């Protein structure tokens, strides 16, 4: 860590860092899924996909559950117009149906910080290769295309599946913000996770290894878990 002229330790110089870019809404094509900008075109797909859930998927989210198609359409219109959060839908390449959504949020190009949040995966998306690939595609755009230095994941500290998902995807636990929010008339402690740009290259290789066609059988079921690729590459092995 360098010192300034007063002998005080200061952070690493970023004189050569060009700042990050605002995300665009252009689609991202993957093998299992496509990331597309939110629009009213996806209303029916999303409403029908979310109707397969009994309501539990909304417990830890600020939005939902929606009492009617009209209520969901009203929310979807507002979300489609928002630039931060910037909502995207996740489309199944096989069915061409939208099966979930997620958003870039707390977007800070000047600091190189961006968060992935409002992750609403319908039962058609939960625990699938599509879901993992979607999270990878969001990461890849943030780091490789937009030049972010820090990629964040936050969740209600009581949301055990979200905490587990963050760790599975390669995020590092950072801590707990006590009584950080009030939502749905409840107090929320928020758990923080992140991935840094310095960690991304090896993590990206792990994702690409996991996503390779050879890692899936004829039913698109994984042969080797993502964590095995992370252990191999994050430990510095070729």
C-alpha positions as CSV (number, residue, x, y, z in Angstrom):
1,X,0.0,0.0,0.0
2,X,1.6,3.4,-1.0
3,X,2.0,6.3,1.3
4,X,1.3,10.0,0.5
5,X,3.7,12.9,1.1
6,X,2.7,12.9,4.8
7,X,3.6,9.2,5.3
8,X,-0.1,8.2,5.5
9,X,-1.1,4.9,3.8
10,X,-3.5,5.6,0.8
11,X,-5.3,3.4,-1.7
12,X,-3.9,2.2,-5.0
13,X,-3.7,4.8,-7.7
14,X,-6.3,4.5,-10.4
15,X,-4.9,7.3,-12.7
16,X,-5.0,4.9,-15.7
17,X,-8.5,3.5,-14.9
18,X,-10.9,4.9,-17.5
19,X,-14.1,4.6,-15.4
20,X,-16.9,2.1,-16.2
21,X,-19.7,2.4,-18.7
22,X,-23.5,2.5,-18.1
23,X,-25.1,-0.8,-19.1
24,X,-26.9,-1.0,-22.3
25,X,-30.2,-2.8,-22.9
26,X,-29.0,-4.8,-25.9
27,X,-29.7,-8.6,-25.7
28,X,-27.0,-11.1,-24.7
29,X,-27.1,-14.5,-26.4
30,X,-26.2,-17.6,-24.5
31,X,-26.4,-21.3,-25.2
32,X,-29.3,-22.0,-22.8
33,X,-30.8,-18.6,-22.4
34,X,-31.0,-15.1,-23.8
35,X,-30.9,-11.9,-21.7
36,X,-33.3,-9.3,-23.2
37,X,-34.4,-5.8,-22.1
38,X,-37.6,-5.8,-20.0
39,X,-40.7,-4.9,-22.0
40,X,-44.5,-5.4,-22.1
41,X,-43.9,-8.0,-24.8
42,X,-43.0,-10.5,-22.0
43,X,-46.0,-9.9,-19.8
44,X,-47.9,-13.1,-20.6
45,X,-44.8,-15.3,-20.4
46,X,-43.7,-13.9,-17.1
47,X,-47.2,-13.9,-15.5
48,X,-47.8,-17.5,-16.5
49,X,-44.3,-18.6,-15.3
50,X,-44.8,-16.8,-11.9
51,X,-48.3,-18.3,-11.6
52,X,-46.6,-21.7,-11.2
53,X,-45.2,-20.5,-7.8
54,X,-47.3,-20.7,-4.6
55,X,-46.1,-17.3,-3.5
56,X,-42.9,-18.3,-1.6
57,X,-40.6,-16.9,-4.2
58,X,-41.7,-13.3,-3.3
59,X,-41.1,-13.6,0.4
60,X,-37.7,-11.9,0.4
61,X,-38.3,-9.5,-2.5
62,X,-39.5,-5.9,-2.4
63,X,-42.1,-6.5,-5.2
64,X,-44.8,-9.2,-5.4
65,X,-46.7,-11.3,-5.1
66,X,-49.1,-9.8,-7.6
67,X,-52.8,-10.1,-7.0
68,X,-53.8,-10.0,-10.7
69,X,-52.4,-9.7,-14.2
70,X,-53.3,-6.0,-14.2
71,X,-51.2,-5.5,-11.1
72,X,-48.3,-7.3,-12.6
73,X,-48.7,-5.4,-15.9
74,X,-48.6,-2.1,-14.0
75,X,-45.4,-3.1,-12.2
76,X,-43.9,-4.4,-15.4
77,X,-44.5,-1.1,-17.2
78,X,-42.7,0.8,-14.4
79,X,-39.9,-1.7,-14.3
80,X,-39.4,-1.5,-18.1
81,X,-39.0,2.3,-18.0
82,X,-36.5,2.2,-15.1
83,X,-32.8,2.8,-15.8
84,X,-31.7,2.0,-12.3
85,X,-32.7,-0.7,-11.5
86,X,-32.3,-1.7,-15.2
87,X,-34.4,-4.8,-15.6
88,X,-33.8,-7.6,-18.0
89,X,-35.8,-10.8,-18.7
90,X,-34.3,-14.3,-19.0
91,X,-35.6,-16.2,-22.0
92,X,-35.3,-20.0,-22.4
93,X,-33.7,-20.6,-25.8
94,X,-35.6,-23.9,-26.3
95,X,-39.1,-22.6,-25.6
96,X,-38.5,-18.9,-26.5
97,X,-40.5,-18.1,-23.3
98,X,-39.4,-15.6,-20.7
99,X,-39.0,-17.5,-17.4
100,X,-37.5,-14.9,-15.0
101,X,-35.9,-11.6,-14.5
102,X,-33.0,-9.8,-12.9
103,X,-31.7,-6.2,-12.8
104,X,-28.5,-4.3,-12.8
105,X,-28.9,-1.8,-9.9
106,X,-27.0,0.7,-7.7
107,X,-25.1,1.5,-10.9
108,X,-22.0,3.6,-10.1
109,X,-19.8,4.0,-13.2
110,X,-17.5,6.5,-11.5
111,X,-16.7,4.1,-8.8
112,X,-16.8,1.0,-11.0
113,X,-19.5,-0.7,-8.8
114,X,-22.6,-2.4,-10.0
115,X,-25.1,-4.8,-8.3
116,X,-27.1,-7.7,-9.6
117,X,-30.5,-7.8,-7.9
118,X,-34.2,-8.2,-8.0
119,X,-33.6,-11.7,-9.1
120,X,-37.0,-13.3,-9.6
121,X,-36.6,-16.8,-11.0
122,X,-39.9,-18.7,-11.8
123,X,-40.1,-22.4,-11.1
124,X,-39.3,-22.9,-14.8
125,X,-35.9,-21.3,-14.1
126,X,-35.0,-22.3,-10.6
127,X,-32.1,-24.8,-10.2
128,X,-31.4,-25.1,-14.0
129,X,-28.4,-24.6,-16.3
130,X,-30.3,-21.6,-17.7
131,X,-30.2,-19.9,-14.3
132,X,-26.5,-20.3,-13.9
133,X,-25.7,-19.3,-17.4
134,X,-27.9,-16.1,-17.0
135,X,-25.9,-15.1,-13.9
136,X,-22.6,-15.7,-15.8
137,X,-23.8,-13.6,-18.8
138,X,-24.7,-10.7,-16.5
139,X,-21.2,-10.9,-14.9
140,X,-19.5,-11.2,-18.2
141,X,-21.1,-8.0,-19.5
142,X,-20.3,-6.1,-16.3
143,X,-16.6,-7.0,-16.2
144,X,-15.6,-7.6,-19.9
145,X,-17.8,-5.1,-21.7
146,X,-18.5,-2.4,-19.2
147,X,-15.3,-2.4,-17.2
148,X,-16.7,-2.6,-13.6
149,X,-14.3,-3.2,-10.7
150,X,-16.8,-4.6,-8.2
151,X,-19.9,-6.7,-8.8
152,X,-22.2,-7.0,-5.8
153,X,-24.9,-9.3,-4.5
154,X,-27.1,-8.4,-1.5
155,X,-29.9,-10.2,0.1
156,X,-32.1,-10.5,3.2
157,X,-29.9,-12.2,5.8
158,X,-32.7,-14.7,6.4
159,X,-32.8,-15.8,2.7
160,X,-30.7,-18.9,3.0
161,X,-31.2,-20.0,-0.7
162,X,-29.9,-16.6,-1.9
163,X,-26.9,-16.7,0.4
164,X,-26.1,-20.2,-0.9
165,X,-26.5,-19.1,-4.5
166,X,-24.1,-16.2,-4.1
167,X,-21.4,-18.5,-2.7
168,X,-22.0,-21.2,-5.4
169,X,-21.6,-18.5,-8.1
170,X,-18.2,-17.4,-6.7
171,X,-19.1,-14.4,-4.7
172,X,-17.2,-13.7,-1.5
173,X,-19.1,-13.0,1.8
174,X,-18.3,-9.5,3.1
175,X,-20.5,-9.0,6.1
176,X,-23.9,-8.1,7.6
177,X,-25.5,-4.7,7.6
178,X,-27.9,-4.7,10.6
179,X,-31.4,-3.2,10.3
180,X,-30.4,-2.0,6.8
181,X,-33.9,-1.8,5.3
182,X,-37.6,-1.9,5.9
183,X,-39.7,-3.6,3.4
184,X,-43.1,-5.3,3.4
185,X,-43.4,-3.8,7.0
186,X,-40.5,-5.9,8.1
187,X,-37.0,-5.1,9.3
188,X,-34.2,-6.5,7.2
189,X,-30.6,-7.2,7.9
190,X,-28.7,-7.3,4.6
191,X,-25.9,-9.8,3.8
192,X,-23.3,-8.5,1.4
193,X,-21.3,-10.4,-1.2
194,X,-19.0,-9.3,-4.1
195,X,-16.7,-10.3,-6.9
196,X,-13.8,-8.1,-7.8
197,X,-12.3,-7.6,-11.3
198,X,-9.1,-9.2,-10.1
199,X,-11.0,-12.4,-9.3
200,X,-13.0,-12.4,-12.5
201,X,-10.5,-14.0,-15.0
202,X,-10.2,-17.3,-13.1
203,X,-13.8,-17.3,-12.2
204,X,-14.7,-16.8,-15.9
205,X,-12.6,-19.7,-16.9
206,X,-14.4,-21.9,-14.4
207,X,-17.8,-20.8,-15.7
208,X,-16.7,-21.5,-19.3
209,X,-15.5,-24.9,-18.3
210,X,-18.8,-25.7,-16.6
211,X,-20.8,-24.4,-19.6
212,X,-18.9,-26.4,-22.2
213,X,-21.1,-28.8,-24.1
214,X,-18.9,-31.7,-23.0
215,X,-20.0,-31.1,-19.4
216,X,-23.7,-31.8,-20.2
217,X,-25.4,-35.0,-21.2
218,X,-28.1,-35.4,-23.8
219,X,-30.7,-34.2,-21.4
220,X,-28.6,-31.0,-20.6
221,X,-27.8,-32.3,-17.1
222,X,-24.4,-31.4,-15.7
223,X,-21.7,-34.0,-15.5
224,X,-19.4,-32.0,-13.1
225,X,-20.6,-29.3,-10.7
226,X,-19.6,-25.7,-11.0
227,X,-17.8,-25.8,-7.7
228,X,-15.4,-28.4,-9.0
229,X,-14.4,-26.1,-11.8
230,X,-14.0,-23.2,-9.3
231,X,-11.8,-25.3,-7.1
232,X,-9.6,-26.2,-10.0
233,X,-9.2,-22.7,-11.4
234,X,-9.5,-20.5,-8.4
235,X,-6.8,-22.6,-6.7
236,X,-4.5,-21.5,-9.5
237,X,-4.4,-24.8,-11.4
238,X,-4.5,-24.9,-15.2
